Amino acid sequence: MSKPTIGIIGGGQLGSMLSTAAKNLNIKTIIISDDKNAPGQFFADEFIFCRYDDDSKIEEFCSKVDFVTFEFENIPYNVLSKIDNIKKVNPKPSVNKIIQNRLSEKDFLNKNNVRTTSYISVKNEIELKSGQDLLPGILKTCTLGYDGKGQYKINNDDELENLKIDFTNQYILEKLVKLKKEISVIITRFGEQRYEVYDPIENFHEDQILKYSKIPAEVNKNLFDKSKELARYIAEELNYIGTMCVEYFIDKNDNLYVNEIAPRVHNSGHLTINAYNVSQFENHIRAVCGLEKVETKKLYNAKMINLIGEDILVYRNKTFKNNEFFFDYMKNTVKKKRKMGHLTIIEK
């Protein structure tokens, strides 16, 4: 019997790590990407380079795979739907349609009684000026934008008055939380009430980019349990299949707010490769391909350090201890603020 084949849309580091996890499960991988230099091509069995609106290449991709998933959420909804009509995509495209837009994501959470920071939709200057009650706040594009791109911190009325924005994009203005810390929960949903949930991970950012993560997060038992329970609830409401991440803010009074949902494997979960018996990537492949659910257990406490920009040049020449695990994403160009690799340190 031939190996099953999973198709992965997107060839960045997440696609690379998904490919590695699939190969360890004896599953063939085909990556399709609109980046001819995508590092995922070095990890997959086959690589297809094309624009995502190239129907003939999309049909070729679908003809070669049994299952389809993706490594980033900003694939156009119509492209995902087109593929889903030929070969089932998980997580399903309707999930992406909600989460691709920060406003619809927040509306979905609030409709389901999940606490977020206060926010308003901003389509023009009048609506922006009406947001004084949300200051200090952060103005974000509703679509695209990550690692701080397309975001403007507004501290007071003067800054609000003087901000010049191109309203060809729609924005959302969110009230800033009096932040104590940020955590994330990685969850894999295999089907109705069938989950593997990783313990909360504590995250630390520099210049709005994740710098390092550690497990366990230093939170009280109430927040530990509530963050996992909310992740299960959100995954169930989305009828989600695969691995996803729920990012949380914790304020000075230990209130828990959902910041964002990532409908995919997540940067903060990289440490699960070494800290758990089953990584976020393996669980995602298992769920999407309908494989057996394996009880997921934490083996070690761990810390993951993102290697950003020229950090990678130092680490490529280092020697590592037996509790240190270096991952080079094999990106061909080193750029400032670009995630180039990571190091995980486990506590034995």
C-alpha positions in Angstrom: 0.0 0.0 0.0 1.4 3.4 -0.9 2.0 6.1 1.7 -0.7 8.6 2.4 0.2 12.1 1.2 -0.5 15.4 2.9 -0.4 18.7 1.0 0.8 21.7 2.9 0.0 25.2 1.7 2.9 27.5 2.5 6.6 26.7 2.8 7.9 28.7 5.7 9.4 27.3 8.9 6.0 25.9 10.1 5.5 24.1 6.8 9.1 22.7 7.2 8.4 21.4 10.7 5.0 19.9 9.7 6.8 18.1 6.9 9.4 16.7 9.3 6.6 15.5 11.7 4.7 13.9 8.7 7.8 12.0 7.5 8.3 10.6 11.1 4.7 9.2 10.7 5.6 7.7 7.3 3.4 10.3 5.5 4.6 11.8 2.2 4.5 15.6 2.0 3.9 18.0 -0.9 4.3 21.8 -0.2 2.8 24.4 -2.5 4.1 28.0 -2.1 4.2 31.2 -4.0 7.7 31.8 -2.7 10.3 30.1 -5.0 12.8 30.3 -2.2 10.5 28.8 0.5 12.7 26.8 2.9 10.0 24.1 3.2 11.2 22.7 -0.1 14.2 21.3 1.7 12.0 19.3 4.1 9.1 18.1 1.8 9.1 15.2 -0.6 7.9 17.4 -3.4 7.6 21.2 -3.9 5.3 23.1 -6.2 6.0 26.8 -6.8 3.1 28.8 -8.2 0.8 31.7 -7.5 -2.2 30.7 -5.4 -4.6 31.7 -8.2 -2.9 29.4 -10.7 -5.8 26.9 -11.2 -3.8 24.3 -13.2 -1.1 24.1 -10.5 -3.8 24.0 -7.7 -5.5 21.1 -9.5 -2.1 19.3 -10.0 -1.5 19.8 -6.2 -4.9 18.4 -5.3 -4.5 15.4 -7.6 -1.4 14.3 -5.7 -2.5 14.6 -2.1 -5.0 12.8 0.2 -5.2 15.5 2.9 -4.7 19.3 2.8 -3.6 21.7 5.5 -1.8 25.1 5.7 0.9 26.8 7.7 -0.4 30.4 7.7 -3.8 31.9 8.0 -3.7 34.6 5.3 -4.3 32.4 2.3 -7.3 34.0 0.4 -10.5 32.4 1.4 -11.6 31.8 -2.2 -8.4 29.8 -2.8 -8.9 27.6 0.3 -12.6 27.1 -0.7 -11.6 26.1 -4.2 -9.1 23.5 -2.9 -11.6 22.3 -0.3 -14.1 21.5 -3.1 -11.5 19.1 -4.6 -9.7 17.8 -1.5 -10.9 18.4 2.1 -8.9 21.1 3.9 -8.4 21.1 7.6 -8.8 23.4 9.5 -11.8 24.1 7.3 -11.8 27.4 5.3 -14.7 28.9 7.3 -12.5 29.0 10.3 -10.0 31.1 8.4 -12.7 33.4 7.1 -13.4 34.3 10.8 -9.9 34.6 12.0 -8.3 36.3 9.0 -10.1 39.5 10.0 -9.4 40.8 13.5 -12.9 42.4 13.7 -14.8 39.2 12.9 -12.5 37.3 15.2 -13.3 39.6 18.1 -17.0 39.6 17.2 -17.0 35.8 17.2 -15.3 35.6 20.6 -17.7 38.2 22.2 -20.7 36.5 20.7 -19.6 33.3 22.5 -19.1 35.2 25.8 -15.3 35.0 25.6 -13.7 38.0 27.2 -11.5 40.3 25.0 -10.3 43.8 25.4 -12.8 46.5 24.4 -12.7 47.5 20.7 -14.4 49.3 17.9 -14.4 49.0 14.1 -12.7 52.0 12.4 -13.4 52.6 8.7 -12.8 56.4 8.6 -11.4 59.4 10.5 -14.8 60.1 12.2 -14.9 56.6 13.7 -11.2 56.9 14.7 -11.9 60.1 16.6 -14.8 58.5 18.4 -12.4 56.1 20.0 -11.2 58.4 22.8 -12.7 56.2 25.5 -10.4 53.3 24.4 -7.2 55.3 24.9 -4.5 54.3 25.5 -5.2 51.9 22.7 -3.7 50.2 19.7 -5.0 50.6 16.1 -4.5 47.5 13.9 -5.4 46.7 10.4 -8.2 44.2 10.3 -6.4 41.9 7.9 -2.8 40.9 7.4 -0.2 42.4 9.6 1.8 40.3 12.1 4.8 40.8 14.4 3.7 44.4 14.9 3.2 45.4 11.3 0.2 47.6 10.5 -0.2 48.6 14.1 -0.1 52.0 15.8 -0.1 52.6 19.5 -2.1 55.7 20.5 -1.5 57.0 24.0 -3.7 60.1 24.2 -6.1 62.5 22.5 -3.2 64.5 20.9 -1.8 61.4 19.3 -5.2 60.4 18.1 -5.8 63.9 16.5 -2.4 63.8 14.8 -2.4 60.3 13.5 -2.5 60.1 9.7 -4.0 56.9 8.4 -4.7 55.6 4.9 -8.3 54.3 5.2 -8.1 52.1 2.2 -7.8 49.4 4.9 -10.3 48.7 7.6 -9.0 49.0 11.2 -9.9 47.9 14.7 -9.1 50.1 17.7 -8.4 48.0 20.8 -8.1 49.3 24.4 -4.7 48.5 25.9 -4.7 46.0 28.7 -2.7 46.9 31.9 -0.5 43.9 31.0 1.0 41.6 33.6 2.0 38.8 31.2 1.1 37.0 28.0 0.5 33.3 27.7 -0.6 30.9 25.0 -2.4 27.6 24.9 -1.7 25.1 22.1 -4.6 22.7 21.5 -5.1 19.9 19.0 -8.8 18.9 18.3 -9.3 15.5 16.7 -13.1 15.7 16.7 -16.1 16.3 19.0 -14.8 16.5 22.6 -11.5 14.8 21.5 -8.5 16.9 22.4 -4.9 17.1 23.4 -4.2 20.3 25.3 -0.7 21.5 26.1 0.0 23.4 29.3 0.0 27.2 29.2 3.2 28.7 27.7 4.5 32.1 28.9 5.7 34.4 26.2 8.0 37.4 26.1 8.1 39.9 23.2 10.7 42.5 22.0 9.7 45.0 19.3 6.3 43.2 19.1 8.0 40.0 18.0 8.1 36.9 20.2 11.6 36.7 21.7 11.2 33.7 23.9 8.7 31.3 25.5 8.9 29.1 28.5 6.9 26.2 30.0 5.4 26.1 32.5 3.9 29.5 32.5 4.1 31.2 35.9 0.4 31.6 36.5 -2.0 30.5 39.3 -4.1 27.4 39.1 -7.2 29.3 38.3 -5.6 30.9 35.2 -3.9 27.6 34.3 -7.2 25.7 34.2 -9.3 28.5 32.8 -6.9 29.2 29.8 -7.0 25.5 28.9 -10.8 25.3 29.3 -11.3 28.4 27.1 -9.1 26.9 24.4 -11.2 23.7 24.4 -14.4 25.8 24.2 -13.2 27.9 21.3 -12.0 24.9 19.4 -15.4 23.2 19.9 -17.3 26.3 18.8 -15.2 26.5 15.6 -15.6 22.8 15.0 -11.9 22.8 14.5 -9.7 20.0 13.3 -6.0 20.2 13.8 -3.7 22.3 16.1 -4.4 25.9 17.0 -3.1 28.4 19.4 -5.1 30.8 21.7 -3.1 33.8 22.8 -4.1 35.5 26.1 -3.4 38.7 28.0 -3.4 38.7 31.8 -3.9 42.0 33.4 -2.6 43.4 36.7 -5.8 42.0 38.4 -5.3 38.5 37.0 -8.2 38.9 34.5 -7.8 36.7 31.4 -8.5 38.1 27.9 -8.2 36.3 24.6 -6.0 38.4 22.4 -5.9 36.3 19.2 -6.5 32.9 17.8 -4.0 31.3 15.4 -5.6 28.6 13.3 -2.4 26.7 12.8 0.7 25.5 14.7 2.3 28.4 16.5 5.7 29.9 17.2 5.2 29.6 21.0 4.6 25.9 20.6 8.0 25.1 19.0 9.3 23.9 22.4 6.7 21.1 22.4 9.1 19.3 19.9 11.5 18.7 22.8 9.4 19.2 25.9 6.6 16.7 25.1 6.3 13.1 23.9 4.1 14.4 21.0 4.8 17.8 19.4 2.2 20.3 18.2 3.3 19.4 14.7 2.8 15.7 15.1 -0.6 16.1 16.7 -1.6 18.4 13.9 -0.7 15.8 11.3 -2.4 13.1 13.3 -5.6 15.1 13.5 -5.7 16.3 9.9 -4.9 12.8 8.5 -7.3 11.0 10.8 -4.6 9.0 12.7 -4.8 7.7 16.2 -4.8 10.2 19.1 -1.9 9.6 21.4 -2.0 10.8 25.0 0.2 13.9 25.1 2.5 14.3 28.1 5.0 16.9 29.2 8.4 15.4 29.7 10.5 18.4 30.6 10.2 22.1 31.5 11.7 24.1 28.6 12.6 27.5 27.2 12.5 28.4 23.5 14.5 31.4 22.1 13.7 32.8 18.7 16.7 33.6 16.6 15.9 36.8 14.8 17.9 38.4 12.0 21.6 38.1 12.4 21.2 36.1 15.7 21.3 33.1 13.4 24.9 33.8 12.2 26.2 33.3 15.8 24.3 30.2 16.5 25.3 28.5 13.2 28.9 28.4 14.6 28.1 27.4 18.1 28.4 24.0 19.8 25.5 22.9 22.0 25.0 21.0 25.2 23.0 17.8 25.2 19.9 19.7 26.6 20.0 22.3 23.8 18.3 21.9 20.5 19.1 24.2 17.6 16.7 24.6 14.6 17.9 26.5 11.5 15.0 27.4 9.2 17.4 27.5 6.2 16.1 30.8 4.9 18.4 32.0 2.2 18.4 35.7 3.2 19.0 37.1 6.7 16.8 40.1 7.3 16.2 42.3 10.3 13.2 41.2 12.4 13.0 37.9 10.3 12.6 34.7 12.3 15.6 32.6 11.2 15.6 29.7 13.6 15.2 28.9 17.3 16.9 27.2 20.2 15.1 25.1 22.8 16.6 24.4 26.1 15.1 21.6 28.2 15.5 21.1 32.0 16.6 17.5 32.6 
